[in-house]
Amino acid sequence: MEGTYVDGTGLNFPNTVYLIFDMGAILKPSITKTITIGCDIKAGLYQIFSANDSTTGNILFTNSEIEAAYPQWWGAVANDVDDTYASINVTAFQMAIDSMQPLTTAILQGAGKVIITRGVFRINAPIIIPAGYRGFTFGGNNKYYSRSEERR
């Protein structure tokens, strides 16, 4: 059901449930809370987690069966026209990467990746990638550049 659902308790979804997100349904942990997801998720390439303001807590995936997270789940938008979504994209990419940290071992075994789909995702600040992190899969004909770089 459409709407933003705020969690102020730090929910934990075990592997015995299955989360299905309709377009327009957004799960938002309160700033000091972490929502732990150990179950499968069914969602499209649209926002399902809140990440666009300073009042949002964390999402952590803990089940190595979770194959991937998408920056779009945190609001990333491919836009090759202007920098409208650049700061949102930085936050969304960082949140997707950070959500997979509990799965470091699984990433080395092929699970727990951040999938960057086809498109141009403009960013306007650094994204911090932990040392040794190999959890990226690029799909399609992607182009990546910062505002200070020439288009390639």
VOLUMFI-193501 format. One line per 8 residues: their letters; for each residue x, y, z negated of C-alpha. Coordinates in steps of 0.05 Angstrom, whole numbers, plus 5000, padded with zeros to 4 digits. Layout:
a> X,Y,Z  ...
//
This chain:
megtyvdg> 5000,5000,5000  5027,5069,5018  5056,5113,4963  5117,5122,4919  5120,5074,4861  5164,5100,4804  5197,5050,4757  5217,5077,4690
tglnfpnt> 5232,5009,4659  5286,4977,4702  5248,4923,4738  5279,4856,4753  5251,4816,4812  5273,4743,4804  5282,4694,4862  5214,4665,4848
vylifdmg> 5178,4724,4880  5178,4755,4949  5175,4830,4961  5136,4855,5022  5138,4929,5037  5087,4961,5083  5108,5025,5119  5099,5083,5072
ailkpsit> 5108,5043,5008  5170,5068,4970  5200,5040,4907  5236,5091,4864  5276,5075,4802  5280,5131,4751  5348,5164,4745  5374,5124,4687
ktitigcd> 5344,5058,4710  5366,5002,4757  5319,4958,4796  5350,4889,4804  5326,4849,4864  5342,4776,4866  5289,4756,4915  5276,4760,4990
ikaglyqi> 5250,4824,5020  5206,4833,5081  5208,4903,5109  5219,4938,5175  5270,4992,5192  5235,5046,5151  5245,5075,5083  5226,5030,5025
fsandstt> 5272,5057,4970  5276,5129,4946  5345,5160,4952  5334,5231,4974  5338,5269,4909  5378,5272,4845  5325,5237,4803  5334,5168,4834
gnilftns> 5366,5109,4798  5398,5048,4829  5377,4987,4869  5421,4925,4862  5415,4861,4901  5437,4800,4862  5416,4740,4905  5466,4715,4956
eieaaypq> 5408,4693,4999  5395,4766,5016  5426,4770,5084  5428,4845,5093  5407,4915,5073  5394,4971,5122  5410,5045,5110  5340,5059,5138
wwgavand> 5312,5028,5075  5339,5089,5038  5316,5138,5091  5373,5140,5142  5353,5167,5210  5389,5160,5276  5389,5229,5307  5436,5252,5363
vddtyasi> 5404,5320,5369  5424,5359,5307  5448,5351,5235  5378,5352,5204  5387,5283,5172  5463,5285,5160  5461,5291,5084  5403,5241,5079
nvtafqma> 5444,5192,5120  5505,5199,5074  5462,5183,5013  5426,5126,5049  5490,5093,5073  5522,5100,5004  5461,5071,4969  5459,5012,5018
idsmqplt> 5533,4997,5006  5527,5006,4930  5466,4959,4928  5508,4902,4954  5564,4908,4903  5540,4850,4859  5546,4806,4921  5621,4816,4935
tailqgag> 5635,4741,4937  5574,4728,4981  5596,4782,5030  5660,4743,5042  5616,4683,5058  5572,4720,5108  5514,4744,5065  5499,4811,5032
kviitrgv> 5517,4856,5090  5497,4926,5108  5472,4925,5179  5480,4989,5218  5431,4986,5275  5436,5019,5343  5436,5095,5343  5476,5156,5325
frinapii> 5476,5168,5250  5504,5237,5236  5537,5248,5169  5565,5310,5136  5605,5281,5078  5650,5221,5063  5619,5153,5049  5658,5115,4996
ipagyrgf> 5672,5044,5018  5703,5001,4963  5771,4971,4976  5766,4904,5010  5692,4913,5028  5677,4875,5092  5602,4875,5091  5585,4913,5154
tfggnnky> 5550,4888,5216  5542,4937,5274  5485,4925,5323  5476,4955,5391  5514,5012,5424  5531,5053,5362  5569,5118,5361  5597,5146,5297
ysrseerr> 5628,5214,5288  5629,5270,5237  5612,5342,5253  5686,5359,5258  5701,5304,5309  5691,5306,5384  5638,5259,5411  5669,5196,5440
//
